[in-house]
């Protein structure tokens, strides 16, 4: 039977959070890549054997299957708002160029790139401008670039998680991407309490960490929704912290704060009721993963996979909007130029608007 689903090449795939959202909307992932072994094992378990484990620098994009879409969350640590950033001046920051190369070689109708909010201000705003220029000057075709800041809690994810999504539409297509309309707001966010209901019944990735009695005491001194700052400075259990994630406890009546992928010193995220760190299944629930999505690897490796991933419900909202292009269910009266572009004119991006996005809290 002929498969008419839009075909996707997935780069920097991780465990597949972005891919899951696209699969749920009827896209077909034909090839994927990551170099993290545990993430690739998770990917195989949940999607299939079409993931190539290895360095993206070794990929010959010309030999990959034809595709309609290229997706990927190129490494974001160098653009993070939390840690010291190097942006595009680092080797990791420049990995996005392989994403550009893949688009240049395959010329998909659309690409979707995800990154942290810090991308908007990295290198004093020059990183995002350079990335846009690189996509717009692809030989033969340029791409109209749409940059939006998402709070995934607005799409049903029980977590306040702000991320930038860059969508590029090939310039010969009369499709104008529009940011999906949010389905949730502060009045009806999905809460951590709702997300973790009956989670203890799930078998996979639900092991509890062994923690010291002192850690239990520290957590017990912190109220629901609080963090290390809740402990009096004259307490023998007082701890110093640099970021708000340190000994942060969930509030059952609110979405979780942003779940991070790594770090010690009380950064695991903590239950609102029990004095303990979250299990990985609880983290997965806070990202919107279904319970039958099984993660491979050690506890630390699974934590990393989840924390670095795109929440599937957020990815699905973007995929649903893009599906309009392939179904033909969109307004084709596009007012811009419909031709192949060359050069590096920033004609489709309002950087004043981008600067305002970066100020949103």
Secondary structure per residue as TSV (DSSP state, phi and psi in degrees):
chain	resnum	aa	ss	phi	psi
A	1	X	-	360.0	134.2
A	2	X	-	-71.8	134.7
A	3	X	-	-97.7	111.2
A	4	X	-	-97.8	9.8
A	5	X	S	-67.6	143.2
A	6	X	-	-59.1	135.1
A	7	X	E	-96.4	137.1
A	8	X	E	-123.6	133.8
A	9	X	E	-102.0	128.6
A	10	X	E	-112.2	121.9
A	11	X	E	-111.4	153.3
A	12	X	S	48.9	49.4
A	13	X	-	-71.7	-27.7
A	14	X	T	57.5	-141.2
A	15	X	T	-82.5	-9.2
A	16	X	S	105.7	24.2
A	17	X	H	-62.3	-44.4
A	18	X	H	-64.9	-42.7
A	19	X	H	-63.7	-38.7
A	20	X	H	-60.7	-42.0
A	21	X	H	-60.8	-39.1
A	22	X	H	-71.8	-40.2
A	23	X	H	-60.6	-41.8
A	24	X	H	-63.1	-23.4
A	25	X	T	-98.6	11.5
A	26	X	T	92.6	17.5
A	27	X	-	-90.4	157.5
A	28	X	E	-116.1	114.0
A	29	X	E	-81.2	114.7
A	30	X	E	-98.5	-17.0
A	31	X	E	-161.7	141.5
A	32	X	E	-141.7	161.4
A	33	X	E	-150.1	138.2
A	34	X	E	-158.8	160.8
A	35	X	S	-107.5	-5.2
A	36	X	-	-85.1	113.6
A	37	X	H	-57.9	-49.2
A	38	X	H	-60.5	-39.5
A	39	X	H	-64.7	-39.1
A	40	X	H	-65.5	-37.1
A	41	X	H	-65.9	-40.0
A	42	X	H	-62.2	-43.4
A	43	X	H	-60.2	-47.3
A	44	X	H	-59.4	-41.8
A	45	X	H	-64.0	-34.5
A	46	X	H	-101.8	-21.6
A	47	X	T	-122.6	-36.7
A	48	X	-	134.6	-176.2
A	49	X	S	-92.0	17.4
A	50	X	-	-85.2	12.1
A	51	X	E	-94.5	131.8
A	52	X	E	-98.6	119.5
A	53	X	E	-90.3	113.9
A	54	X	S	166.6	175.6
A	55	X	-	-71.1	130.6
A	56	X	G	-63.1	-23.6
A	57	X	G	-65.8	-19.6
A	58	X	G	-93.4	1.0
A	59	X	-	-84.7	130.2
A	60	X	-	-94.7	98.2
A	61	X	G	-63.2	-24.4
A	62	X	G	-64.2	-25.7
A	63	X	G	-90.7	-1.8
A	64	X	S	-79.1	159.8
A	65	X	-	-60.4	153.4
A	66	X	-	-63.6	151.8
A	67	X	-	-149.2	161.1
A	68	X	S	-99.0	-25.9
A	69	X	E	-139.1	141.5
A	70	X	E	-119.7	129.5
A	71	X	E	-122.7	162.0
A	72	X	E	167.7	148.7
A	73	X	-	-109.6	86.8
A	74	X	-	-60.9	150.2
A	75	X	-	-46.8	133.2
A	76	X	-	-112.1	-7.4
A	77	X	G	-59.2	-31.8
A	78	X	G	-77.0	-5.3
A	79	X	G	-114.9	7.2
A	80	X	-	-66.9	147.8
A	81	X	S	-80.0	-15.9
A	82	X	S	-88.8	-50.8
A	83	X	S	-96.7	164.5
A	84	X	-	-60.7	135.2
A	85	X	-	-112.3	146.4
A	86	X	-	-112.6	-18.8
A	87	X	G	62.5	-140.7
A	88	X	G	-74.6	-2.1
A	89	X	G	-85.6	1.6
A	90	X	S	-111.5	162.4
A	91	X	T	-60.9	-42.8
A	92	X	T	-67.4	-38.9
A	93	X	G	-62.8	-30.4
A	94	X	G	-84.6	0.0
A	95	X	G	-63.6	-20.6
A	96	X	H	-59.9	-23.7
A	97	X	H	-64.8	-26.4
A	98	X	H	-71.1	-30.8
A	99	X	H	-64.5	-46.2
A	100	X	H	-59.7	-42.4
A	101	X	H	-61.9	-41.3
A	102	X	H	-62.7	-41.5
A	103	X	H	-65.1	-41.0
A	104	X	H	-62.2	-37.8
A	105	X	H	-78.2	-39.9
A	106	X	H	-97.7	-20.4
A	107	X	-	46.4	57.0
A	108	X	-	-67.0	164.4
A	109	X	S	-67.2	-33.7
A	110	X	E	-144.0	148.6
A	111	X	E	-130.1	154.5
A	112	X	E	-134.2	119.1
A	113	X	E	-121.6	133.8
A	114	X	E	-115.0	143.3
A	115	X	E	-158.0	175.8
A	116	X	E	-78.4	161.8
A	117	X	G	-57.9	-31.1
A	118	X	G	-60.7	-17.7
A	119	X	G	-59.0	-31.8
A	120	X	G	-67.5	-25.4
A	121	X	T	-116.8	-1.9
A	122	X	G	-59.5	142.3
A	123	X	G	54.1	41.0
A	124	X	G	57.1	37.2
A	125	X	G	86.2	-3.4
A	126	X	H	-78.9	-26.4
A	127	X	H	-60.8	-50.4
A	128	X	H	-65.4	-36.0
A	129	X	H	-65.3	-41.4
A	130	X	H	-66.7	-40.5
A	131	X	H	-62.3	-44.6
A	132	X	H	-62.1	-45.0
A	133	X	H	-58.2	-42.8
A	134	X	H	-62.7	-37.0
A	135	X	H	-75.7	-33.2
A	136	X	H	-77.9	-18.5
A	137	X	T	-103.5	16.7
A	138	X	-	-57.9	129.9
A	139	X	T	-59.6	136.3
A	140	X	T	88.6	-42.7
A	141	X	-	-137.2	145.0
A	142	X	-	-107.4	171.3
A	143	X	E	-124.4	129.9
A	144	X	E	-71.5	128.9
A	145	X	E	-106.7	130.9
A	146	X	E	-122.0	118.0
A	147	X	E	-114.9	123.4
A	148	X	E	-135.2	145.3
A	149	X	E	-97.0	124.9
A	150	X	E	-110.6	139.1
A	151	X	E	-106.1	108.3
A	152	X	G	-65.2	-16.5
A	153	X	G	-61.6	-25.1
A	154	X	G	-75.7	-3.8
A	155	X	G	-121.5	25.2
A	156	X	T	93.2	-1.2
A	157	X	-	-77.4	130.2
A	158	X	S	-79.3	49.6
A	159	X	B	-157.6	133.3
A	160	X	-	-78.1	105.0
A	161	X	-	-140.0	107.3
A	162	X	E	-94.3	126.9
A	163	X	E	-142.6	151.4
A	164	X	E	-92.6	133.8
A	165	X	E	-122.1	124.3
A	166	X	E	-103.7	121.4
A	167	X	E	-111.1	130.6
A	168	X	E	-115.9	129.3
A	169	X	E	-114.4	128.1
A	170	X	E	-57.7	136.9
A	171	X	T	-69.3	-11.5
A	172	X	T	-89.7	2.1
A	173	X	S	-104.6	131.8
A	174	X	-	-84.2	49.2
A	175	X	-	-118.3	127.4
A	176	X	-	-108.0	109.6
A	177	X	-	-69.4	135.2
A	178	X	-	-121.6	133.3
A	179	X	-	-56.6	130.4
A	180	X	-	-55.6	139.6
A	181	X	-	-68.9	128.3
A	182	X	-	-57.6	145.5
A	183	X	S	-101.0	-12.1
A	184	X	-	-134.7	158.4
A	185	X	-	-145.3	-172.4
A	186	X	T	-59.8	-20.8
A	187	X	T	-83.6	-18.4
A	188	X	T	-142.1	26.5
A	189	X	-	-54.1	147.0
A	190	X	-	-73.2	126.6
A	191	X	-	-91.9	162.3
A	192	X	H	-61.5	-38.2
A	193	X	H	-61.7	-42.2
A	194	X	H	-65.3	-42.0
A	195	X	H	-65.6	-34.4
A	196	X	T	-95.2	8.0
A	197	X	T	-61.0	126.4
A	198	X	T	61.2	19.2
A	199	X	G	-64.1	-24.8
A	200	X	G	-65.3	-15.0
A	201	X	G	-81.2	-10.9
A	202	X	-	-84.1	130.8
A	203	X	-	-76.9	-40.8
A	204	X	T	-88.4	139.7
A	205	X	T	58.0	34.2
A	206	X	-	-118.0	19.9
A	207	X	-	-73.2	144.1
A	208	X	-	-89.5	146.1
A	209	X	-	-78.0	148.1
A	210	X	-	-84.5	119.5
A	211	X	-	-124.1	157.8
A	212	X	-	-73.5	155.1
A	213	X	H	-60.7	-34.7
A	214	X	H	-62.4	-41.1
A	215	X	H	-63.6	-41.4
A	216	X	H	-59.8	-40.0
A	217	X	H	-66.5	-41.1
A	218	X	H	-59.6	-47.1
A	219	X	H	-64.6	-39.3
A	220	X	H	-65.6	-21.7
A	221	X	T	-82.4	-9.7
A	222	X	S	-101.8	125.1
A	223	X	-	-71.9	163.0
A	224	X	T	-53.4	128.3
A	225	X	T	85.3	-5.9
A	226	X	-	-90.4	-176.2
A	227	X	-	-145.2	-163.7
A	228	X	G	-57.5	-24.2
A	229	X	G	-70.1	-12.6
A	230	X	G	-75.3	-15.2
A	231	X	S	-85.7	125.9
A	232	X	-	-57.2	143.1
A	233	X	T	-66.8	-21.1
A	234	X	T	-92.0	4.9
A	235	X	S	-78.5	142.7
A	236	X	T	-65.7	-11.2
A	237	X	T	-103.2	7.7
A	238	X	-	-63.5	138.2
A	239	X	-	-128.8	151.5
A	240	X	-	-94.2	145.2
A	241	X	-	-143.4	151.1
A	242	X	S	-100.8	-25.9
A	243	X	S	-128.0	157.6
A	244	X	T	-68.4	-14.4
A	245	X	T	-70.5	-16.6
A	246	X	T	-66.1	119.5
A	247	X	T	51.0	40.2
A	248	X	-	-78.3	125.0
A	249	X	B	-100.5	144.9
A	250	X	-	-65.6	154.0
A	251	X	-	-109.6	118.3
A	252	X	T	-63.0	-19.0
A	253	X	T	-98.1	7.6
A	254	X	S	-136.3	163.1
A	255	X	-	-64.9	157.1
A	256	X	B	-63.3	153.2
A	257	X	-	-71.9	173.9
A	258	X	-	-58.7	127.8
A	259	X	-	-86.4	127.2
A	260	X	-	-102.6	163.6
A	261	X	S	-86.8	-22.6
A	262	X	-	-157.8	-176.7
A	263	X	-	111.0	149.7
A	264	X	-	-107.0	-147.7
A	265	X	S	56.2	37.9
A	266	X	S	84.6	26.0
A	267	X	-	-102.6	13.9
A	268	X	S	-75.6	-18.9
A	269	X	-	84.7	135.7
A	270	X	B	-131.1	147.4
A	271	X	-	-65.1	148.6
A	272	X	S	-74.5	-21.1
A	273	X	S	-115.7	-47.2
A	274	X	S	-91.7	141.8
A	275	X	S	-80.2	74.5
A	276	X	S	-156.6	160.0
A	277	X	B	-68.1	158.9
A	278	X	-	-68.8	149.2
A	279	X	-	-81.5	164.4
A	280	X	H	-67.1	-30.5
A	281	X	H	-67.2	-36.1
A	282	X	H	-65.1	-40.9
A	283	X	H	-60.8	-43.9
A	284	X	H	-60.6	-40.0
A	285	X	H	-61.0	-39.1
A	286	X	H	-72.9	-10.8
A	287	X	H	-99.7	-10.3
A	288	X	T	88.8	17.2
A	289	X	-	-74.5	142.0
A	290	X	-	-69.4	156.1
A	291	X	T	-68.2	-19.8
A	292	X	T	-89.3	6.1
A	293	X	-	-86.6	111.5
A	294	X	-	-104.2	131.7
A	295	X	-	-98.4	140.6
A	296	X	-	-104.6	150.0
A	297	X	S	116.1	179.4
A	298	X	-	-71.0	169.4
A	299	X	H	-56.2	-44.0
A	300	X	H	-67.1	-39.8
A	301	X	H	-66.4	-39.0
A	302	X	H	-68.5	-41.5
A	303	X	H	-56.0	-43.7
A	304	X	H	-63.3	-43.6
A	305	X	H	-60.1	-47.8
A	306	X	H	-65.3	-47.4
A	307	X	H	-65.3	-24.7
A	308	X	T	-92.7	-1.0
A	309	X	S	-92.9	167.0
A	310	X	-	-90.6	128.9
A	311	X	-	-58.2	122.6
A	312	X	H	-52.6	-39.9
A	313	X	H	-62.4	-34.1
A	314	X	H	-68.4	-42.7
A	315	X	H	-62.2	-38.7
A	316	X	H	-64.8	-36.2
A	317	X	H	-61.8	-41.1
A	318	X	H	-67.7	-43.8
A	319	X	H	-61.5	-39.1
A	320	X	H	-62.3	-40.7
A	321	X	H	-66.1	-42.4
A	322	X	H	-69.6	-25.6
A	323	X	H	-60.8	-24.8
A	324	X	H	-58.7	-35.6
A	325	X	H	-61.5	-42.1
A	326	X	H	-83.2	-23.0
A	327	X	H	-88.6	-10.8
A	328	X	T	74.4	15.5
A	329	X	-	-98.2	63.8
A	330	X	S	-150.8	163.6
A	331	X	-	-75.7	115.2
A	332	X	-	-87.6	4.4
A	333	X	-	-84.8	65.2
A	334	X	-	-77.4	136.3
A	335	X	-	-91.1	-9.9
A	336	X	S	-83.1	-178.0
A	337	X	-	-75.2	133.8
A	338	X	-	-111.6	82.4
A	339	X	S	-160.3	165.1
A	340	X	-	-66.0	139.0
A	341	X	-	-110.4	156.4
A	342	X	-	-143.3	171.3
A	343	X	S	85.6	-176.5
A	344	X	-	-122.6	27.3
A	345	X	-	-65.0	133.0
A	346	X	-	-90.1	58.1
A	347	X	T	-78.8	-16.8
A	348	X	T	-109.8	1.9
A	349	X	-	-123.3	126.4
A	350	X	-	-92.6	100.0
A	351	X	H	-73.4	-19.6
A	352	X	H	-65.1	-39.2
A	353	X	H	-65.6	-39.7
A	354	X	H	-63.7	-40.6
A	355	X	H	-60.9	-37.1
A	356	X	H	-68.6	-37.7
A	357	X	H	-56.9	-40.6
A	358	X	T	-67.6	-16.0
A	359	X	T	-91.9	-10.4
A	360	X	-	-66.6	131.7
A	361	X	-	-100.8	360.0
